[in-house]
Amino acid sequence: MLDVDSHTNFLNKSERDRIKVIGQKIEDVAKAVTNTGKGGISNTYKENRFGRLLREDMVTNPHYGLLDEVSPEEKVKLLNQLVSDFLHDLGLMAHQ
């Protein structure tokens, strides 16, 4: 993987971040092409892409830490809400 910060020091932060996202997308496509899984290339790419974004969101969103502190029933409700918020933030789902 390209270390964007050390190889693009002549660009501003937003341009480096954009290059980093493009690199991640290329990596996700390459993984989908080399290992299509049961759903084909398109679905495998989506799984890779959204899986990466959700993992990144889990690192930055403090509400995921609450999962260890609640009952199984509350955990399901919290996870559904967190995934709903995650998809809404990506512009893929309207809030209900």
Secondary structure as UniProt FT lines:
FT   HELIX           4..7
FT   TURN            9..10
FT   HELIX           13..34
FT   TURN            37..39
FT   HELIX           40..60
FT   HELIX           62..69
FT   HELIX           72..89
FT   TURN            90..91
//
